[in-house]
Amino acid sequence: MEIKIGDVVRLKKKHPCGSDQWQVIRVGADIGIRCQKCHRRVLLARGVFERRAKVFLSRGSEAF
């Protein structure tokens, strides 16, 4: 799965605040994501992120 900074994804489960849309803010062995509603940051292992990601809502720009 190709993941870029700035991607907005919908995860399978909703965040406790009620949103299911997250923006990718860090890419590496772990994926950093931020909730679009409450701006909470979460760090997920790449494998966990790939299993939980349902659909890409928008794609970010190339980082380099």
N, C-alpha and C positions, 0 to 999 in steps of 0.2 A: 504494500500500500504506500503510495507516494503522499507524504504529508508535508505541507509547507506552512511557514509562519503566516498568519493572517487568515487561514482557512476557517470557515464557520461550519461546524458539524452538529448534527442532531444525534444525541446518544439514546440508547434504548430506554434507560430509566430517567425520570425527571429528578432534578435537584430539589431539595426540600423547599426552596423558595418558589417552586412551580415551573421553572423554565427548563427546557430540554435542549437549548441552543448554547453552544460553547465555541469560543474562539481560541485557536491554537496560538500560544505566545512563546513556546519553547520547543525545539525539536532536537532530539538526541536519542540516547538509550531510553530516556524517560521523555514523556510528552507533557508539557505544561499547558493547561487549558484554563480559560477564565469564563465564568458564567456571564451571559449577556444581560441578565436581569439584575443580579445583586453584585456582580464583579468579584465574586469569590474566586480565588486561584486554587487549583488542584493539580497535583503532579501524579501522573499515572505511568506505569511501565508501558513500553511500546506494545507488548502483546495484549495487555489488558485493554488499552485504548483501541486497538484494532478489533477486538471482540465486541466492545461496547458501541463502537461507531455504527450508526444506522445509515446515514446519508450525509453527503457534503452539500450544504446549502449554498455556499459560495466558496470560490477558490482564492487563496491569497496570491500575492505576487511572488516571483522568484526572489529568494533572499540574496543571491549573488549574481 
